[in-house]
C-alpha cells in the first residue's frame, strides 16, 4: 500500500509516508534506551549498597 501511494507521484504524500515511518521507528529505540538506562541505574545502586 505504501509503495502504491508513493508511486502515485504526489511528493507531499511521499514525504508524509517517510515522516510516518521515521516516527514509528524512533519510539522503540527510545523505549529500549530508557529501559537500559533504568536497568543500569538499578544495578549501579545495588552494587553501591553492598
ModelCIF file with pLDDT and N, C-alpha, C, O atoms, coordinates in Angstrom:
data_MODEL
#
_entry.id   MODEL 
#
_entity.id                         1 
_entity.type                       polymer 
_entity.pdbx_number_of_molecules   1 
#
_entity_poly.entity_id                      1 
_entity_poly.type                           'polypeptide(L)' 
_entity_poly.nstd_linkage                   no 
_entity_poly.nstd_monomer                   no 
_entity_poly.pdbx_seq_one_letter_code       
;(UNK)(UNK)(UNK)(UNK)(UNK)(UNK)(UNK)(UNK)(UNK)(UNK)(UNK)(UNK)(UNK)(UNK)(UNK)(UNK)
(UNK)(UNK)(UNK)(UNK)(UNK)(UNK)(UNK)(UNK)(UNK)(UNK)(UNK)(UNK)(UNK)(UNK)(UNK)(UNK)
(UNK)(UNK)(UNK)(UNK)(UNK)(UNK)(UNK)(UNK)(UNK)(UNK)(UNK)(UNK)(UNK)(UNK)(UNK)(UNK)
(UNK)(UNK)
;
_entity_poly.pdbx_seq_one_letter_code_can   XXXXXXXXXXXXXXXXXXXXXXXXXXXXXXXXXXXXXXXXXXXXXXXXXX 
_entity_poly.pdbx_strand_id                 A 
#
loop_
_entity_poly_seq.entity_id 
_entity_poly_seq.num 
_entity_poly_seq.mon_id 
_entity_poly_seq.hetero 
1 1  UNK n 
1 2  UNK n 
1 3  UNK n 
1 4  UNK n 
1 5  UNK n 
1 6  UNK n 
1 7  UNK n 
1 8  UNK n 
1 9  UNK n 
1 10 UNK n 
1 11 UNK n 
1 12 UNK n 
1 13 UNK n 
1 14 UNK n 
1 15 UNK n 
1 16 UNK n 
1 17 UNK n 
1 18 UNK n 
1 19 UNK n 
1 20 UNK n 
1 21 UNK n 
1 22 UNK n 
1 23 UNK n 
1 24 UNK n 
1 25 UNK n 
1 26 UNK n 
1 27 UNK n 
1 28 UNK n 
1 29 UNK n 
1 30 UNK n 
1 31 UNK n 
1 32 UNK n 
1 33 UNK n 
1 34 UNK n 
1 35 UNK n 
1 36 UNK n 
1 37 UNK n 
1 38 UNK n 
1 39 UNK n 
1 40 UNK n 
1 41 UNK n 
1 42 UNK n 
1 43 UNK n 
1 44 UNK n 
1 45 UNK n 
1 46 UNK n 
1 47 UNK n 
1 48 UNK n 
1 49 UNK n 
1 50 UNK n 
#
_struct_asym.id          A 
_struct_asym.entity_id   1 
#
loop_
_ma_qa_metric.id 
_ma_qa_metric.mode 
_ma_qa_metric.name 
_ma_qa_metric.software_group_id 
_ma_qa_metric.type 
1 global pLDDT . pLDDT 
2 local  pLDDT . pLDDT 
#
_ma_qa_metric_global.metric_id      1 
_ma_qa_metric_global.metric_value   86.34 
_ma_qa_metric_global.model_id       1 
_ma_qa_metric_global.ordinal_id     1 
#
loop_
_ma_qa_metric_local.label_asym_id 
_ma_qa_metric_local.label_comp_id 
_ma_qa_metric_local.label_seq_id 
_ma_qa_metric_local.metric_id 
_ma_qa_metric_local.metric_value 
_ma_qa_metric_local.model_id 
_ma_qa_metric_local.ordinal_id 
A UNK 1  2 66.00 1 1  
A UNK 2  2 67.00 1 2  
A UNK 3  2 72.00 1 3  
A UNK 4  2 74.00 1 4  
A UNK 5  2 67.00 1 5  
A UNK 6  2 72.00 1 6  
A UNK 7  2 75.00 1 7  
A UNK 8  2 76.00 1 8  
A UNK 9  2 72.00 1 9  
A UNK 10 2 75.00 1 10 
A UNK 11 2 80.00 1 11 
A UNK 12 2 84.00 1 12 
A UNK 13 2 79.00 1 13 
A UNK 14 2 80.00 1 14 
A UNK 15 2 85.00 1 15 
A UNK 16 2 85.00 1 16 
A UNK 17 2 84.00 1 17 
A UNK 18 2 86.00 1 18 
A UNK 19 2 90.00 1 19 
A UNK 20 2 90.00 1 20 
A UNK 21 2 90.00 1 21 
A UNK 22 2 92.00 1 22 
A UNK 23 2 92.00 1 23 
A UNK 24 2 93.00 1 24 
A UNK 25 2 94.00 1 25 
A UNK 26 2 96.00 1 26 
A UNK 27 2 94.00 1 27 
A UNK 28 2 95.00 1 28 
A UNK 29 2 96.00 1 29 
A UNK 30 2 97.00 1 30 
A UNK 31 2 97.00 1 31 
A UNK 32 2 97.00 1 32 
A UNK 33 2 97.00 1 33 
A UNK 34 2 98.00 1 34 
A UNK 35 2 98.00 1 35 
A UNK 36 2 97.00 1 36 
A UNK 37 2 97.00 1 37 
A UNK 38 2 96.00 1 38 
A UNK 39 2 96.00 1 39 
A UNK 40 2 95.00 1 40 
A UNK 41 2 94.00 1 41 
A UNK 42 2 93.00 1 42 
A UNK 43 2 93.00 1 43 
A UNK 44 2 90.00 1 44 
A UNK 45 2 88.00 1 45 
A UNK 46 2 87.00 1 46 
A UNK 47 2 86.00 1 47 
A UNK 48 2 80.00 1 48 
A UNK 49 2 76.00 1 49 
A UNK 50 2 64.00 1 50 
#
loop_
_atom_site.group_PDB 
_atom_site.id 
_atom_site.type_symbol 
_atom_site.label_atom_id 
_atom_site.label_alt_id 
_atom_site.label_comp_id 
_atom_site.label_asym_id 
_atom_site.label_entity_id 
_atom_site.label_seq_id 
_atom_site.pdbx_PDB_ins_code 
_atom_site.Cartn_x 
_atom_site.Cartn_y 
_atom_site.Cartn_z 
_atom_site.occupancy 
_atom_site.B_iso_or_equiv 
_atom_site.pdbx_formal_charge 
_atom_site.auth_seq_id 
_atom_site.auth_comp_id 
_atom_site.auth_asym_id 
_atom_site.auth_atom_id 
_atom_site.pdbx_PDB_model_num 
ATOM 1   N N  . UNK A 1 1  ? 0.825  -1.186 0.000  1.00 66.00 ? 1  UNK A N  1 
ATOM 2   C CA . UNK A 1 1  ? 0.000  0.000  0.000  1.00 66.00 ? 1  UNK A CA 1 
ATOM 3   C C  . UNK A 1 1  ? 0.874  1.257  0.000  1.00 66.00 ? 1  UNK A C  1 
ATOM 4   O O  . UNK A 1 1  ? 0.601  2.214  -0.724 1.00 66.00 ? 1  UNK A O  1 
ATOM 5   N N  . UNK A 1 2  ? 1.920  1.241  0.815  1.00 67.00 ? 2  UNK A N  1 
ATOM 6   C CA . UNK A 1 2  ? 2.808  2.399  0.865  1.00 67.00 ? 2  UNK A CA 1 
ATOM 7   C C  . UNK A 1 2  ? 3.463  2.637  -0.491 1.00 67.00 ? 2  UNK A C  1 
ATOM 8   O O  . UNK A 1 2  ? 3.586  3.774  -0.946 1.00 67.00 ? 2  UNK A O  1 
ATOM 9   N N  . UNK A 1 3  ? 3.875  1.555  -1.121 1.00 72.00 ? 3  UNK A N  1 
ATOM 10  C CA . UNK A 1 3  ? 4.526  1.671  -2.428 1.00 72.00 ? 3  UNK A CA 1 
ATOM 11  C C  . UNK A 1 3  ? 3.568  2.258  -3.459 1.00 72.00 ? 3  UNK A C  1 
ATOM 12  O O  . UNK A 1 3  ? 3.970  3.073  -4.289 1.00 72.00 ? 3  UNK A O  1 
ATOM 13  N N  . UNK A 1 4  ? 2.325  1.854  -3.410 1.00 74.00 ? 4  UNK A N  1 
ATOM 14  C CA . UNK A 1 4  ? 1.339  2.371  -4.356 1.00 74.00 ? 4  UNK A CA 1 
ATOM 15  C C  . UNK A 1 4  ? 1.104  3.864  -4.151 1.00 74.00 ? 4  UNK A C  1 
ATOM 16  O O  . UNK A 1 4  ? 0.924  4.602  -5.119 1.00 74.00 ? 4  UNK A O  1 
ATOM 17  N N  . UNK A 1 5  ? 1.106  4.306  -2.910 1.00 67.00 ? 5  UNK A N  1 
ATOM 18  C CA . UNK A 1 5  ? 0.904  5.724  -2.616 1.00 67.00 ? 5  UNK A CA 1 
ATOM 19  C C  . UNK A 1 5  ? 2.087  6.540  -3.117 1.00 67.00 ? 5  UNK A C  1 
ATOM 20  O O  . UNK A 1 5  ? 1.911  7.606  -3.706 1.00 67.00 ? 5  UNK A O  1 
ATOM 21  N N  . UNK A 1 6  ? 3.290  6.035  -2.879 1.00 72.00 ? 6  UNK A N  1 
ATOM 22  C CA . UNK A 1 6  ? 4.493  6.756  -3.282 1.00 72.00 ? 6  UNK A CA 1 
ATOM 23  C C  . UNK A 1 6  ? 4.613  6.783  -4.797 1.00 72.00 ? 6  UNK A C  1 
ATOM 24  O O  . UNK A 1 6  ? 5.048  7.787  -5.362 1.00 72.00 ? 6  UNK A O  1 
ATOM 25  N N  . UNK A 1 7  ? 4.237  5.704  -5.462 1.00 75.00 ? 7  UNK A N  1 
ATOM 26  C CA . UNK A 1 7  ? 4.316  5.649  -6.920 1.00 75.00 ? 7  UNK A CA 1 
ATOM 27  C C  . UNK A 1 7  ? 3.286  6.552  -7.589 1.00 75.00 ? 7  UNK A C  1 
ATOM 28  O O  . UNK A 1 7  ? 3.389  6.822  -8.785 1.00 75.00 ? 7  UNK A O  1 
ATOM 29  N N  . UNK A 1 8  ? 2.305  7.016  -6.844 1.00 76.00 ? 8  UNK A N  1 
ATOM 30  C CA . UNK A 1 8  ? 1.284  7.895  -7.395 1.00 76.00 ? 8  UNK A CA 1 
ATOM 31  C C  . UNK A 1 8  ? 1.838  9.223  -7.874 1.00 76.00 ? 8  UNK A C  1 
ATOM 32  O O  . UNK A 1 8  ? 1.192  9.908  -8.667 1.00 76.00 ? 8  UNK A O  1 
ATOM 33  N N  . UNK A 1 9  ? 3.007  9.598  -7.414 1.00 72.00 ? 9  UNK A N  1 
ATOM 34  C CA . UNK A 1 9  ? 3.664  10.781 -7.909 1.00 72.00 ? 9  UNK A CA 1 
ATOM 35  C C  . UNK A 1 9  ? 3.463  12.023 -7.076 1.00 72.00 ? 9  UNK A C  1 
ATOM 36  O O  . UNK A 1 9  ? 4.088  13.044 -7.363 1.00 72.00 ? 9  UNK A O  1 
ATOM 37  N N  . UNK A 1 10 ? 2.620  11.989 -6.057 1.00 75.00 ? 10 UNK A N  1 
ATOM 38  C CA . UNK A 1 10 ? 2.407  13.162 -5.211 1.00 75.00 ? 10 UNK A CA 1 
ATOM 39  C C  . UNK A 1 10 ? 3.531  13.239 -4.186 1.00 75.00 ? 10 UNK A C  1 
ATOM 40  O O  . UNK A 1 10 ? 3.666  12.370 -3.324 1.00 75.00 ? 10 UNK A O  1 
ATOM 41  N N  . UNK A 1 11 ? 4.323  14.279 -4.294 1.00 80.00 ? 11 UNK A N  1 
ATOM 42  C CA . UNK A 1 11 ? 5.519  14.395 -3.453 1.00 80.00 ? 11 UNK A CA 1 
ATOM 43  C C  . UNK A 1 11 ? 5.180  14.627 -1.986 1.00 80.00 ? 11 UNK A C  1 
ATOM 44  O O  . UNK A 1 11 ? 5.885  14.126 -1.110 1.00 80.00 ? 11 UNK A O  1 
ATOM 45  N N  . UNK A 1 12 ? 4.131  15.366 -1.699 1.00 84.00 ? 12 UNK A N  1 
ATOM 46  C CA . UNK A 1 12 ? 3.785  15.642 -0.297 1.00 84.00 ? 12 UNK A CA 1 
ATOM 47  C C  . UNK A 1 12 ? 3.303  14.384 0.414  1.00 84.00 ? 12 UNK A C  1 
ATOM 48  O O  . UNK A 1 12 ? 3.562  14.197 1.603  1.00 84.00 ? 12 UNK A O  1 
ATOM 49  N N  . UNK A 1 13 ? 2.604  13.527 -0.316 1.00 79.00 ? 13 UNK A N  1 
ATOM 50  C CA . UNK A 1 13 ? 2.155  12.261 0.294  1.00 79.00 ? 13 UNK A CA 1 
ATOM 51  C C  . UNK A 1 13 ? 3.358  11.364 0.569  1.00 79.00 ? 13 UNK A C  1 
ATOM 52  O O  . UNK A 1 13 ? 3.426  10.721 1.616  1.00 79.00 ? 13 UNK A O  1 
ATOM 53  N N  . UNK A 1 14 ? 4.303  11.320 -0.362 1.00 80.00 ? 14 UNK A N  1 
ATOM 54  C CA . UNK A 1 14 ? 5.513  10.514 -0.158 1.00 80.00 ? 14 UNK A CA 1 
ATOM 55  C C  . UNK A 1 14 ? 6.306  11.032 1.037  1.00 80.00 ? 14 UNK A C  1 
ATOM 56  O O  . UNK A 1 14 ? 6.853  10.247 1.812  1.00 80.00 ? 14 UNK A O  1 
ATOM 57  N N  . UNK A 1 15 ? 6.367  12.339 1.183  1.00 85.00 ? 15 UNK A N  1 
ATOM 58  C CA . UNK A 1 15 ? 7.052  12.927 2.326  1.00 85.00 ? 15 UNK A CA 1 
ATOM 59  C C  . UNK A 1 15 ? 6.348  12.551 3.625  1.00 85.00 ? 15 UNK A C  1 
ATOM 60  O O  . UNK A 1 15 ? 6.997  12.253 4.628  1.00 85.00 ? 15 UNK A O  1 
ATOM 61  N N  . UNK A 1 16 ? 5.038  12.566 3.601  1.00 85.00 ? 16 UNK A N  1 
ATOM 62  C CA . UNK A 1 16 ? 4.270  12.179 4.786  1.00 85.00 ? 16 UNK A CA 1 
ATOM 63  C C  . UNK A 1 16 ? 4.484  10.731 5.159  1.00 85.00 ? 16 UNK A C  1 
ATOM 64  O O  . UNK A 1 16 ? 4.578  10.398 6.340  1.00 85.00 ? 16 UNK A O  1 
ATOM 65  N N  . UNK A 1 17 ? 4.561  9.861  4.154  1.00 84.00 ? 17 UNK A N  1 
ATOM 66  C CA . UNK A 1 17 ? 4.817  8.438  4.419  1.00 84.00 ? 17 UNK A CA 1 
ATOM 67  C C  . UNK A 1 17 ? 6.203  8.267  5.042  1.00 84.00 ? 17 UNK A C  1 
ATOM 68  O O  . UNK A 1 17 ? 6.366  7.508  5.997  1.00 84.00 ? 17 UNK A O  1 
ATOM 69  N N  . UNK A 1 18 ? 7.188  8.965  4.508  1.00 86.00 ? 18 UNK A N  1 
ATOM 70  C CA . UNK A 1 18 ? 8.546  8.869  5.070  1.00 86.00 ? 18 UNK A CA 1 
ATOM 71  C C  . UNK A 1 18 ? 8.589  9.398  6.499  1.00 86.00 ? 18 UNK A C  1 
ATOM 72  O O  . UNK A 1 18 ? 9.242  8.804  7.357  1.00 86.00 ? 18 UNK A O  1 
ATOM 73  N N  . UNK A 1 19 ? 7.909  10.493 6.760  1.00 90.00 ? 19 UNK A N  1 
ATOM 74  C CA . UNK A 1 19 ? 7.871  11.018 8.129  1.00 90.00 ? 19 UNK A CA 1 
ATOM 75  C C  . UNK A 1 19 ? 7.167  10.050 9.073  1.00 90.00 ? 19 UNK A C  1 
ATOM 76  O O  . UNK A 1 19 ? 7.592  9.878  10.216 1.00 90.00 ? 19 UNK A O  1 
ATOM 77  N N  . UNK A 1 20 ? 6.109  9.425  8.610  1.00 90.00 ? 20 UNK A N  1 
ATOM 78  C CA . UNK A 1 20 ? 5.396  8.448  9.436  1.00 90.00 ? 20 UNK A CA 1 
ATOM 79  C C  . UNK A 1 20 ? 6.249  7.244  9.771  1.00 90.00 ? 20 UNK A C  1 
ATOM 80  O O  . UNK A 1 20 ? 6.226  6.755  10.900 1.00 90.00 ? 20 UNK A O  1 
ATOM 81  N N  . UNK A 1 21 ? 7.003  6.764  8.794  1.00 90.00 ? 21 UNK A N  1 
ATOM 82  C CA . UNK A 1 21 ? 7.889  5.619  9.026  1.00 90.00 ? 21 UNK A CA 1 
ATOM 83  C C  . UNK A 1 21 ? 8.969  5.994  10.039 1.00 90.00 ? 21 UNK A C  1 
ATOM 84  O O  . UNK A 1 21 ? 9.279  5.216  10.941 1.00 90.00 ? 21 UNK A O  1 
ATOM 85  N N  . UNK A 1 22 ? 9.532  7.174  9.887  1.00 92.00 ? 22 UNK A N  1 
ATOM 86  C CA . UNK A 1 22 ? 10.554 7.630  10.834 1.00 92.00 ? 22 UNK A CA 1 
ATOM 87  C C  . UNK A 1 22 ? 9.968  7.758  12.235 1.00 92.00 ? 22 UNK A C  1 
ATOM 88  O O  . UNK A 1 22 ? 10.592 7.345  13.213 1.00 92.00 ? 22 UNK A O  1 
ATOM 89  N N  . UNK A 1 23 ? 8.789  8.320  12.332 1.00 92.00 ? 23 UNK A N  1 
ATOM 90  C CA . UNK A 1 23 ? 8.111  8.486  13.615 1.00 92.00 ? 23 UNK A CA 1 
ATOM 91  C C  . UNK A 1 23 ? 7.884  7.132  14.287 1.00 92.00 ? 23 UNK A C  1 
ATOM 92  O O  . UNK A 1 23 ? 8.089  6.994  15.493 1.00 92.00 ? 23 UNK A O  1 
ATOM 93  N N  . UNK A 1 24 ? 7.463  6.143  13.515 1.00 93.00 ? 24 UNK A N  1 
ATOM 94  C CA . UNK A 1 24 ? 7.199  4.823  14.080 1.00 93.00 ? 24 UNK A CA 1 
ATOM 95  C C  . UNK A 1 24 ? 8.485  4.096  14.462 1.00 93.00 ? 24 UNK A C  1 
ATOM 96  O O  . UNK A 1 24 ? 8.472  3.257  15.362 1.00 93.00 ? 24 UNK A O  1 
ATOM 97  N N  . UNK A 1 25 ? 9.582  4.403  13.798 1.00 94.00 ? 25 UNK A N  1 
ATOM 98  C CA . UNK A 1 25 ? 10.846 3.717  14.096 1.00 94.00 ? 25 UNK A CA 1 
ATOM 99  C C  . UNK A 1 25 ? 11.564 4.310  15.304 1.00 94.00 ? 25 UNK A C  1 
ATOM 100 O O  . UNK A 1 25 ? 12.311 3.600  15.976 1.00 94.00 ? 25 UNK A O  1 
ATOM 101 N N  . UNK A 1 26 ? 11.359 5.577  15.592 1.00 96.00 ? 26 UNK A N  1 
ATOM 102 C CA . UNK A 1 26 ? 12.116 6.241  16.655 1.00 96.00 ? 26 UNK A CA 1 
ATOM 103 C C  . UNK A 1 26 ? 11.683 5.776  18.040 1.00 96.00 ? 26 UNK A C  1 
ATOM 104 O O  . UNK A 1 26 ? 12.529 5.571  18.911 1.00 96.00 ? 26 UNK A O  1 
ATOM 105 N N  . UNK A 1 27 ? 10.412 5.611  18.255 1.00 94.00 ? 27 UNK A N  1 
ATOM 106 C CA . UNK A 1 27 ? 9.930  5.325  19.610 1.00 94.00 ? 27 UNK A CA 1 
ATOM 107 C C  . UNK A 1 27 ? 10.394 3.991  20.183 1.00 94.00 ? 27 UNK A C  1 
ATOM 108 O O  . UNK A 1 27 ? 10.702 3.947  21.374 1.00 94.00 ? 27 UNK A O  1 
ATOM 109 N N  . UNK A 1 28 ? 10.464 2.907  19.426 1.00 95.00 ? 28 UNK A N  1 
ATOM 110 C CA . UNK A 1 28 ? 11.014 1.683  20.032 1.00 95.00 ? 28 UNK A CA 1 
ATOM 111 C C  . UNK A 1 28 ? 12.466 1.846  20.491 1.00 95.00 ? 28 UNK A C  1 
ATOM 112 O O  . UNK A 1 28 ? 12.850 1.314  21.533 1.00 95.00 ? 28 UNK A O  1 
ATOM 113 N N  . UNK A 1 29 ? 13.274 2.580  19.716 1.00 96.00 ? 29 UNK A N  1 
ATOM 114 C CA . UNK A 1 29 ? 14.657 2.801  20.125 1.00 96.00 ? 29 UNK A CA 1 
ATOM 115 C C  . UNK A 1 29 ? 14.732 3.641  21.389 1.00 96.00 ? 29 UNK A C  1 
ATOM 116 O O  . UNK A 1 29 ? 15.545 3.360  22.269 1.00 96.00 ? 29 UNK A O  1 
ATOM 117 N N  . UNK A 1 30 ? 13.911 4.650  21.492 1.00 97.00 ? 30 UNK A N  1 
ATOM 118 C CA . UNK A 1 30 ? 13.883 5.476  22.706 1.00 97.00 ? 30 UNK A CA 1 
ATOM 119 C C  . UNK A 1 30 ? 13.442 4.634  23.895 1.00 97.00 ? 30 UNK A C  1 
ATOM 120 O O  . UNK A 1 30 ? 14.030 4.728  24.973 1.00 97.00 ? 30 UNK A O  1 
ATOM 121 N N  . UNK A 1 31 ? 12.420 3.816  23.712 1.00 97.00 ? 31 UNK A N  1 
ATOM 122 C CA . UNK A 1 31 ? 11.912 2.972  24.791 1.00 97.00 ? 31 UNK A CA 1 
ATOM 123 C C  . UNK A 1 31 ? 12.976 1.990  25.273 1.00 97.00 ? 31 UNK A C  1 
ATOM 124 O O  . UNK A 1 31 ? 13.165 1.830  26.479 1.00 97.00 ? 31 UNK A O  1 
ATOM 125 N N  . UNK A 1 32 ? 13.665 1.340  24.358 1.00 97.00 ? 32 UNK A N  1 
ATOM 126 C CA . UNK A 1 32 ? 14.724 0.400  24.734 1.00 97.00 ? 32 UNK A CA 1 
ATOM 127 C C  . UNK A 1 32 ? 15.854 1.133  25.452 1.00 97.00 ? 32 UNK A C  1 
ATOM 128 O O  . UNK A 1 32 ? 16.396 0.623  26.433 1.00 97.00 ? 32 UNK A O  1 
ATOM 129 N N  . UNK A 1 33 ? 16.211 2.314  24.976 1.00 97.00 ? 33 UNK A N  1 
ATOM 130 C CA . UNK A 1 33 ? 17.254 3.098  25.634 1.00 97.00 ? 33 UNK A CA 1 
ATOM 131 C C  . UNK A 1 33 ? 16.886 3.478  27.052 1.00 97.00 ? 33 UNK A C  1 
ATOM 132 O O  . UNK A 1 33 ? 17.724 3.413  27.951 1.00 97.00 ? 33 UNK A O  1 
ATOM 133 N N  . UNK A 1 34 ? 15.644 3.874  27.263 1.00 98.00 ? 34 UNK A N  1 
ATOM 134 C CA . UNK A 1 34 ? 15.191 4.249  28.607 1.00 98.00 ? 34 UNK A CA 1 
ATOM 135 C C  . UNK A 1 34 ? 15.194 3.031  29.526 1.00 98.00 ? 34 UNK A C  1 
ATOM 136 O O  . UNK A 1 34 ? 15.591 3.133  30.687 1.00 98.00 ? 34 UNK A O  1 
ATOM 137 N N  . UNK A 1 35 ? 14.762 1.894  29.024 1.00 98.00 ? 35 UNK A N  1 
ATOM 138 C CA . UNK A 1 35 ? 14.764 0.664  29.834 1.00 98.00 ? 35 UNK A CA 1 
ATOM 139 C C  . UNK A 1 35 ? 16.180 0.290  30.240 1.00 98.00 ? 35 UNK A C  1 
ATOM 140 O O  . UNK A 1 35 ? 16.424 -0.040 31.400 1.00 98.00 ? 35 UNK A O  1 
ATOM 141 N N  . UNK A 1 36 ? 17.130 0.338  29.286 1.00 97.00 ? 36 UNK A N  1 
ATOM 142 C CA . UNK A 1 36 ? 18.514 0.013  29.619 1.00 97.00 ? 36 UNK A CA 1 
ATOM 143 C C  . UNK A 1 36 ? 19.109 1.016  30.603 1.00 97.00 ? 36 UNK A C  1 
ATOM 144 O O  . UNK A 1 36 ? 19.898 0.642  31.469 1.00 97.00 ? 36 UNK A O  1 
ATOM 145 N N  . UNK A 1 37 ? 18.735 2.279  30.473 1.00 97.00 ? 37 UNK A N  1 
ATOM 146 C CA . UNK A 1 37 ? 19.228 3.291  31.412 1.00 97.00 ? 37 UNK A CA 1 
ATOM 147 C C  . UNK A 1 37 ? 18.761 2.979  32.833 1.00 97.00 ? 37 UNK A C  1 
ATOM 148 O O  . UNK A 1 37 ? 19.551 3.029  33.775 1.00 97.00 ? 37 UNK A O  1 
ATOM 149 N N  . UNK A 1 38 ? 17.470 2.656  32.984 1.00 96.00 ? 38 UNK A N  1 
ATOM 150 C CA . UNK A 1 38 ? 16.971 2.365  34.323 1.00 96.00 ? 38 UNK A CA 1 
ATOM 151 C C  . UNK A 1 38 ? 17.543 1.061  34.875 1.00 96.00 ? 38 UNK A C  1 
ATOM 152 O O  . UNK A 1 38 ? 17.779 0.956  36.079 1.00 96.00 ? 38 UNK A O  1 
ATOM 153 N N  . UNK A 1 39 ? 17.769 0.067  34.017 1.00 96.00 ? 39 UNK A N  1 
ATOM 154 C CA . UNK A 1 39 ? 18.417 -1.166 34.480 1.00 96.00 ? 39 UNK A CA 1 
ATOM 155 C C  . UNK A 1 39 ? 19.847 -0.894 34.939 1.00 96.00 ? 39 UNK A C  1 
ATOM 156 O O  . UNK A 1 39 ? 20.286 -1.404 35.970 1.00 96.00 ? 39 UNK A O  1 
ATOM 157 N N  . UNK A 1 40 ? 20.561 -0.090 34.169 1.00 95.00 ? 40 UNK A N  1 
ATOM 158 C CA . UNK A 1 40 ? 21.931 0.265  34.537 1.00 95.00 ? 40 UNK A CA 1 
ATOM 159 C C  . UNK A 1 40 ? 21.959 1.005  35.866 1.00 95.00 ? 40 UNK A C  1 
ATOM 160 O O  . UNK A 1 40 ? 22.783 0.712  36.733 1.00 95.00 ? 40 UNK A O  1 
ATOM 161 N N  . UNK A 1 41 ? 21.052 1.967  36.020 1.00 94.00 ? 41 UNK A N  1 
ATOM 162 C CA . UNK A 1 41 ? 20.996 2.740  37.259 1.00 94.00 ? 41 UNK A CA 1 
ATOM 163 C C  . UNK A 1 41 ? 20.634 1.850  38.444 1.00 94.00 ? 41 UNK A C  1 
ATOM 164 O O  . UNK A 1 41 ? 21.181 2.008  39.536 1.00 94.00 ? 41 UNK A O  1 
ATOM 165 N N  . UNK A 1 42 ? 19.712 0.917  38.227 1.00 93.00 ? 42 UNK A N  1 
ATOM 166 C CA . UNK A 1 42 ? 19.306 -0.004 39.292 1.00 93.00 ? 42 UNK A CA 1 
ATOM 167 C C  . UNK A 1 42 ? 20.471 -0.902 39.710 1.00 93.00 ? 42 UNK A C  1 
ATOM 168 O O  . UNK A 1 42 ? 20.703 -1.101 40.902 1.00 93.00 ? 42 UNK A O  1 
ATOM 169 N N  . UNK A 1 43 ? 21.207 -1.445 38.731 1.00 93.00 ? 43 UNK A N  1 
ATOM 170 C CA . UNK A 1 43 ? 22.341 -2.306 39.055 1.00 93.00 ? 43 UNK A CA 1 
ATOM 171 C C  . UNK A 1 43 ? 23.445 -1.511 39.754 1.00 93.00 ? 43 UNK A C  1 
ATOM 172 O O  . UNK A 1 43 ? 24.106 -2.022 40.658 1.00 93.00 ? 43 UNK A O  1 
ATOM 173 N N  . UNK A 1 44 ? 23.638 -0.273 39.336 1.00 90.00 ? 44 UNK A N  1 
ATOM 174 C CA . UNK A 1 44 ? 24.663 0.566  39.964 1.00 90.00 ? 44 UNK A CA 1 
ATOM 175 C C  . UNK A 1 44 ? 24.313 0.826  41.416 1.00 90.00 ? 44 UNK A C  1 
ATOM 176 O O  . UNK A 1 44 ? 25.199 0.807  42.271 1.00 90.00 ? 44 UNK A O  1 
ATOM 177 N N  . UNK A 1 45 ? 23.045 1.070  41.717 1.00 88.00 ? 45 UNK A N  1 
ATOM 178 C CA . UNK A 1 45 ? 22.612 1.296  43.098 1.00 88.00 ? 45 UNK A CA 1 
ATOM 179 C C  . UNK A 1 45 ? 22.737 0.033  43.936 1.00 88.00 ? 45 UNK A C  1 
ATOM 180 O O  . UNK A 1 45 ? 23.040 0.112  45.126 1.00 88.00 ? 45 UNK A O  1 
ATOM 181 N N  . UNK A 1 46 ? 22.509 -1.128 43.336 1.00 87.00 ? 46 UNK A N  1 
ATOM 182 C CA . UNK A 1 46 ? 22.658 -2.385 44.075 1.00 87.00 ? 46 UNK A CA 1 
ATOM 183 C C  . UNK A 1 46 ? 24.110 -2.632 44.446 1.00 87.00 ? 46 UNK A C  1 
ATOM 184 O O  . UNK A 1 46 ? 24.393 -3.109 45.545 1.00 87.00 ? 46 UNK A O  1 
ATOM 185 N N  . UNK A 1 47 ? 25.038 -2.314 43.547 1.00 86.00 ? 47 UNK A N  1 
ATOM 186 C CA . UNK A 1 47 ? 26.441 -2.539 43.831 1.00 86.00 ? 47 UNK A CA 1 
ATOM 187 C C  . UNK A 1 47 ? 26.966 -1.547 44.868 1.00 86.00 ? 47 UNK A C  1 
ATOM 188 O O  . UNK A 1 47 ? 27.925 -1.856 45.575 1.00 86.00 ? 47 UNK A O  1 
ATOM 189 N N  . UNK A 1 48 ? 26.364 -0.368 44.975 1.00 80.00 ? 48 UNK A N  1 
ATOM 190 C CA . UNK A 1 48 ? 26.788 0.617  45.985 1.00 80.00 ? 48 UNK A CA 1 
ATOM 191 C C  . UNK A 1 48 ? 26.397 0.165  47.385 1.00 80.00 ? 48 UNK A C  1 
ATOM 192 O O  . UNK A 1 48 ? 27.125 0.423  48.343 1.00 80.00 ? 48 UNK A O  1 
ATOM 193 N N  . UNK A 1 49 ? 25.263 -0.501 47.514 1.00 76.00 ? 49 UNK A N  1 
ATOM 194 C CA . UNK A 1 49 ? 24.766 -0.864 48.847 1.00 76.00 ? 49 UNK A CA 1 
ATOM 195 C C  . UNK A 1 49 ? 25.502 -2.060 49.428 1.00 76.00 ? 49 UNK A C  1 
ATOM 196 O O  . UNK A 1 49 ? 25.378 -2.326 50.623 1.00 76.00 ? 49 UNK A O  1 
ATOM 197 N N  . UNK A 1 50 ? 26.261 -2.786 48.622 1.00 64.00 ? 50 UNK A N  1 
ATOM 198 C CA . UNK A 1 50 ? 26.975 -3.967 49.150 1.00 64.00 ? 50 UNK A CA 1 
ATOM 199 C C  . UNK A 1 50 ? 28.259 -3.587 49.811 1.00 64.00 ? 50 UNK A C  1 
ATOM 200 O O  . UNK A 1 50 ? 28.979 -4.454 50.307 1.00 64.00 ? 50 UNK A O  1 
#
